[in-house]
């Protein structure tokens, strides 16, 4: 059994899923590998990494990039590249990355109890220049934070932090809600930077959250790369390598992407025609998702059609939707709406069209 010595403590390296982070190696990117001109808030490219933007005039190209440090099998990374700079920083501006965890996955941390455990956060990061940023551990349930600075250079570095035990008596629920989040603060106005960083657990004070940071939107040459993210008990150990299929399955609890087979007239499944305009069918979800999902489409109705055995291909007049009360975490009822040429009571096929490899994405993100 292999062991790694960290701070005079031996860490067992062989038990599975010691890393609380999902997709810390950035290998899974169900939404795609590149987004340009991004200035919104949402999950972009690599699964389980959410980008938060507020108030600034900057924009980014965000990619899953094959430029990892190479150690521990880390070949891919999450990359932000500033394409529109904003050096006039208003008080309420911010940019940060986040990944969040359900409370039911955190019970072993004993947070809030007298025997609460220390945590150890590690990750690899680099940029285009020497810039200081902040890594924040955030207690979503009780609005408490613990933060530390880190300074990137143009070379990959592994940053490691000891997160003190929080014994304040406020324990986590045991359900599918957000318990902890890791935040990487990359830009902030005075509302978030004018105070003093808290190295110990404290109730959130916005002015203290990102004190001392530089800015990822300071110039159009500014970049930030992240991979090898690990959160664990007991000490800092080698990055845990999880097989891709296992990694993907864990990501699918929060997002499932269904591609139509083929670039045109590819099938999503079979539906029943409730009337002349509506084809409804069930989409089974595997594994069960965190909660009842919402549906994300290409946003273009012409990318979807219905094949009716009696009348042929009937174009959709709106994008598909989840119908019938939203479904469950294991299945949803999809409705495709056509122009009115379906055979009521008949069977139809829900398909892609417009020479597009259309998709349906089911999201149950935190």
Secondary structure, DSSP 8 states (H G I E B T S, - for coil): --EEEETTEEEE--STT----SSTT----TT-SEEEEE-S-EE-SSTT-EEEEES---EEEEEEES----GGG---EEEEEEEE---S--TT-EEEEEEEEEGGG-GGG-TTSTT---EEEEEEEEESS-EEEEEEEEETTTTEEEEEEEEE-SS-EEEEEEE----SS----SSSSEEEEEEEEEEE-HHHHSS---SS-EE--GGGTTTT---TTSSTT-EEEEEEEEEEESS--S-----HHHHHHHHTTTEEEEE-SSSSS-EEEEEEESSSSEEEEEEE-SS--SSS-EEE--S-GGGEEEEETTTEEEEBSS--EEESTT--SSEEEEEEEBSS-S-TT-EEEEEE-TT---EEEEE---
